[in-house]
Amino acid sequence: MLYRESGDFKTSYKADNQTFPIAFDRYRYWVVLAVAYLVIPFVITDYWASAILVPFLIYSIAAIGLNILAGYCGQVSLGTGGFMAVGAYACYKLMTSFPEVNILIHIVLSGGVTALVGAAFGLPSLRIKGFYLAVATLAAQFFLVWLFNKVPWFFNYSASGQISAPEREFLGIAVTGPNTSAWASYLVCLVFVTACAIIARNLTRGSLGRQWMSIRDMDIAAEIIGVNPLRAKLSAFAISSFFIGISGALFFAVYLGAIEVGEAFGINKSLLVLFMVIIGGLGSIFGSFAGAAFLVCLPVILKLIGVDLLGWPTDLVAHLQLVLIGFLIMFFLIKEPHGLAQLWNVIKEKLRLWPFPH
């Protein structure tokens, strides 16, 4: 078999502590990136972009953000949809107020605004945790949606209450607005998801990530050994919200183009991202991608099988999707709490030992 560690020797601490110490893993990820950047943009269609690839990339960023908070730091949050709305409305205000500034800068700044809001709503985590913290973040979800609905300044006093992304270009190519090509939307999202994944991977493997995990495992013991809970928890909320804000800005500006906050960023959005993290695996960057891919592809697969192949009614397939997601969540919580990421690790362990039994 190809997946082997024997003969893969390290001669320095730097080589031993690199992100992918096994050579086969490094080659595999380089191949994935090469296909993503050099192949898919030339073969992508509007359907593949709008139905699968672009939402997968955007939800992956949101899942990475929530995984930093819930999976690595152990702080439960039900306010992901509200923080995505902060990123979307911050991007809209920046695009309309500073039209001469590059759209990519607007998206990054939207993440920064969301980080400040997330840190502010993370203050209750210093006194409460568990179920009570989940309720506090749920209150943030409802408050933010209400705020964007009721304060006309956020939607520039539009009569409809909707916000629409103005057309913006990057290097002469439209990346927002009705004239955006499928490959352009895909590449913009791909660049951001690659950067976010690299940043998150390095943060979680560094000293800050170890502080988050010590707070998650036992906060009292972490404080005794010198971890500052204020710094650890607020940094987790801020960095998590930064990624979620970027995903909200991309969701509005690059993917949908026009939104109404209650429909686009309601409580269902928060639960969807939470389900991605649970199914994909808490405390795993790969799990964020796996959970996002699974829940983005599931409706498409069920539609192809149920509606197109078997001729079932659309509403029946939609209800079947909800039942299946609920069943999978219970299954993973009971049988495999670490989700798809752990199943992938088990497969890799078996490949290492093949053909000998484990």
C-alpha positions in Angstrom: 0.0 0.0 0.0 1.1 3.6 -0.6 0.3 5.0 2.9 3.4 4.1 4.9 5.6 5.9 7.4 8.5 3.5 7.2 11.5 5.1 5.6 10.1 8.6 6.1 12.8 9.9 8.5 13.2 13.4 10.0 16.5 15.1 10.7 15.3 18.2 12.5 12.6 19.3 14.9 11.2 21.6 12.3 10.7 18.7 9.9 9.2 16.6 12.6 6.7 19.3 13.7 5.5 20.3 10.2 1.8 20.4 9.5 1.9 17.2 7.5 4.9 15.2 8.7 4.1 12.2 6.4 5.3 12.7 2.9 2.3 11.0 1.3 0.0 13.5 3.2 1.9 16.4 1.8 1.8 15.1 -1.8 -1.9 14.4 -1.5 -2.7 18.0 -0.3 -0.5 19.5 -3.0 -2.4 17.4 -5.6 -5.8 18.6 -4.1 -4.7 22.2 -4.3 -3.4 21.8 -7.8 -6.7 20.3 -9.0 -8.7 23.0 -7.1 -6.7 25.9 -8.6 -5.6 24.6 -12.0 -8.3 22.2 -13.2 -11.7 23.0 -11.7 -11.9 26.7 -12.8 -11.6 25.5 -16.4 -14.4 22.9 -16.2 -16.8 24.4 -13.7 -20.4 25.2 -14.7 -22.9 27.5 -13.2 -24.8 24.6 -11.6 -21.8 23.1 -10.0 -20.7 26.5 -8.7 -24.1 27.6 -7.3 -25.3 24.2 -6.0 -22.1 22.6 -4.6 -18.7 24.2 -4.8 -19.2 27.8 -3.8 -21.5 27.0 -0.8 -19.2 24.2 0.2 -16.2 26.7 0.4 -18.2 29.3 2.2 -19.7 26.9 4.8 -16.2 25.4 5.3 -14.9 28.8 6.5 -17.9 29.2 8.8 -17.4 25.6 10.1 -13.7 26.3 10.7 -14.6 29.4 12.7 -17.2 27.6 14.8 -14.9 24.6 15.3 -12.2 27.0 16.8 -14.7 28.2 19.3 -16.6 25.0 20.1 -14.2 22.2 19.1 -10.9 23.7 20.3 -11.9 26.1 23.1 -15.1 24.2 24.3 -17.3 27.3 24.2 -20.8 26.4 22.8 -22.3 28.9 20.4 -25.6 29.1 18.7 -25.1 32.6 17.2 -23.2 31.7 14.0 -26.0 33.0 11.8 -26.0 36.3 13.5 -22.3 36.7 13.2 -22.5 35.8 9.5 -25.1 38.6 9.2 -22.6 41.0 10.8 -20.0 40.1 8.2 -22.6 40.5 5.4 -23.9 43.9 6.5 -20.4 45.2 7.3 -19.4 44.2 3.8 -22.4 45.9 2.3 -21.8 49.2 4.2 -18.1 49.1 3.3 -18.9 48.5 -0.4 -21.4 51.3 -0.6 -19.4 53.8 1.5 -16.0 53.2 0.0 -16.6 52.0 -3.6 -13.0 52.7 -4.7 -11.6 50.2 -2.2 -10.9 46.6 -3.4 -13.7 44.2 -2.7 -11.2 41.7 -1.2 -10.2 44.3 1.4 -13.8 44.9 2.2 -14.3 41.1 2.9 -11.3 41.0 5.2 -12.4 44.2 7.0 -15.9 42.6 7.4 -14.2 39.8 9.2 -12.5 42.3 11.5 -15.7 44.0 12.3 -17.3 40.7 13.1 -14.3 39.8 15.3 -15.0 42.9 17.5 -18.7 42.1 17.8 -17.9 38.4 18.6 -15.5 39.4 21.3 -18.1 41.7 22.8 -20.7 38.9 22.9 -18.0 36.5 24.2 -17.7 38.4 27.5 -20.4 36.3 29.2 -18.2 33.3 28.6 -16.0 34.6 31.4 -18.7 33.9 34.0 -21.0 31.2 32.4 -20.4 28.1 30.3 -22.2 25.1 28.9 -26.0 25.4 28.4 -26.1 28.9 29.8 -23.5 30.1 27.3 -25.4 28.5 24.5 -28.5 30.4 25.6 -26.5 33.7 25.7 -25.2 33.2 22.2 -28.7 32.3 21.0 -29.8 35.6 22.4 -27.0 37.3 20.4 -28.4 35.5 17.3 -31.9 36.9 17.8 -30.7 40.4 18.8 -28.4 40.8 15.7 -31.1 39.7 13.3 -33.6 42.0 15.0 -31.1 44.9 14.8 -30.4 44.5 11.1 -34.2 44.3 10.5 -35.2 47.3 12.5 -32.4 49.9 12.0 -32.7 51.3 8.4 -29.1 52.6 8.4 -27.8 49.1 8.0 -29.7 48.6 4.7 -29.3 52.2 3.5 -32.9 53.0 4.2 -34.1 50.7 1.4 -37.9 50.4 1.3 -37.7 46.6 0.9 -35.2 46.1 3.7 -33.0 44.0 1.4 -29.4 44.6 0.6 -27.9 44.0 -2.8 -24.2 43.7 -3.6 -23.0 46.4 -6.1 -20.9 45.1 -9.0 -17.2 45.1 -8.1 -14.2 44.0 -10.1 -10.8 42.5 -9.3 -8.1 42.7 -11.9 -10.8 43.7 -14.4 -12.9 40.6 -13.7 -16.3 41.0 -12.0 -16.5 39.1 -8.7 -19.8 40.5 -7.4 -23.0 41.5 -9.2 -25.1 39.8 -11.9 -22.2 39.6 -14.4 -20.0 37.4 -12.2 -18.7 34.2 -13.9 -19.0 30.9 -12.0 -15.2 30.4 -12.1 -14.6 33.9 -10.7 -16.9 33.3 -7.7 -15.3 29.9 -7.1 -11.7 31.3 -7.2 -12.5 34.1 -4.8 -14.0 31.7 -2.3 -11.2 29.2 -2.8 -8.5 31.8 -2.1 -10.2 32.8 1.2 -10.8 29.2 2.3 -7.2 28.3 1.6 -5.9 31.3 3.6 -8.4 30.6 6.5 -7.5 26.9 6.7 -3.8 27.6 6.8 -4.2 30.3 9.5 -6.5 28.1 11.5 -4.2 25.1 11.2 -1.2 27.0 12.5 -3.1 28.8 15.3 -4.5 25.5 16.6 -1.1 23.9 16.6 0.6 26.8 18.3 0.7 28.1 21.9 -2.7 29.9 21.5 -4.3 26.6 20.3 -2.9 24.8 23.3 -4.4 27.4 25.6 -7.8 26.9 24.0 -7.6 23.2 24.4 -6.5 23.4 28.0 -9.6 25.7 28.7 -11.8 23.2 26.9 -10.4 20.2 28.8 -10.4 21.7 32.3 -10.5 25.4 32.7 -9.7 25.5 36.5 -6.5 23.4 36.0 -5.6 25.6 32.9 -5.8 28.7 35.1 -3.7 27.1 37.8 -0.9 26.3 35.4 -0.9 29.9 34.1 -3.4 30.1 31.2 -5.3 33.4 31.2 -8.9 32.5 30.7 -9.8 36.0 29.7 -7.3 36.1 26.9 -8.0 32.5 25.8 -11.8 32.7 25.6 -12.0 36.2 24.1 -9.3 35.4 21.5 -11.3 32.2 20.6 -14.5 34.3 20.2 -12.7 37.0 18.2 -10.8 34.6 15.8 -13.9 32.4 15.4 -16.0 35.4 14.6 -13.4 36.7 12.1 -13.7 33.5 10.0 -17.5 33.5 10.4 -17.7 37.2 9.3 -15.6 36.4 6.2 -18.0 33.6 5.3 -21.0 35.9 5.8 -19.5 38.5 3.6 -18.7 35.9 0.9 -22.2 34.4 1.3 -23.8 37.8 0.6 -21.5 39.5 -1.9 -20.1 36.6 -4.0 -22.8 33.8 -3.6 -26.3 35.3 -3.2 -25.8 38.9 -4.3 -28.9 40.0 -2.4 -30.3 39.0 1.0 -32.9 39.6 3.6 -31.4 39.0 7.0 -34.2 37.0 8.5 -34.3 34.5 5.6 -30.6 34.3 5.0 -29.1 34.3 8.5 -31.8 33.0 10.8 -31.5 30.4 13.5 -31.5 27.7 10.8 -28.2 28.9 9.6 -26.7 28.7 13.0 -27.9 25.1 13.5 -26.7 24.1 10.0 -23.1 25.2 10.7 -23.3 23.5 14.1 -24.5 20.3 12.5 -21.5 20.5 10.1 -19.1 20.7 13.0 -20.8 17.8 14.9 -20.9 15.5 11.9 -17.5 16.5 10.6 -15.7 16.3 14.0 -15.1 18.7 16.8 -11.6 19.9 17.2 -10.6 19.1 13.6 -9.9 21.4 10.6 -10.4 18.5 8.3 -13.7 17.7 10.0 -14.9 21.2 9.2 -14.4 20.5 5.5 -15.9 17.0 5.8 -19.0 18.2 7.6 -19.5 21.1 5.1 -19.1 18.8 2.1 -21.5 16.2 3.6 -24.3 18.6 4.4 -23.9 20.6 1.1 -23.9 17.5 -1.0 -26.7 15.7 0.9 -29.7 17.7 -0.5 -28.3 17.4 -4.0 -27.9 13.7 -3.7 -31.3 13.2 -2.2 -32.9 15.3 -5.0 -31.1 13.3 -7.7 -32.2 9.9 -6.1 -35.6 10.8 -4.7 -37.0 13.3 -7.1 -35.2 12.7 -10.4 -34.7 8.9 -10.2 -37.6 7.6 -8.0 -40.1 10.4 -8.7 -40.9 11.2 -5.1 -42.5 14.5 -4.2 -40.2 17.4 -3.5 -41.6 18.0 0.0 -41.2 14.4 0.9 -37.5 14.5 0.0 -37.1 17.7 2.0 -38.6 16.1 5.1 -36.5 13.0 4.5 -33.4 15.2 4.5 -34.3 16.6 8.0 -34.9 13.1 9.4 -31.7 11.8 7.9 -29.6 14.7 9.4 -31.2 14.2 12.8 -30.4 10.5 12.7 -26.8 11.1 11.7 -26.3 13.6 14.5 -27.6 11.1 17.0 -25.5 8.3 15.5 -22.3 10.4 15.6 -22.9 11.7 19.1 -23.4 8.1 20.3 -21.1 6.0 18.2 -18.4 8.4 17.0 -18.4 11.8 18.9 -15.4 12.9 16.8 -17.3 12.6 13.6 -16.1 12.0 10.1 -12.6 13.2 10.9 -12.1 10.3 13.3 -13.4 7.8 10.8 -10.8 9.1 8.3 -8.1 8.7 11.0 -9.2 5.1 11.6 -9.0 4.4 7.9 -5.4 5.8 7.8 -4.4 3.7 10.8 -5.6 0.6 9.0 -3.7 1.5 5.9 -0.6 1.9 7.9 -0.9 -1.6 9.3 -2.3 -3.4 6.2 -2.2 -6.3 5.6 -1.9 -7.1 9.3 -5.0 -7.0 11.4 -5.6 -4.3 14.0 
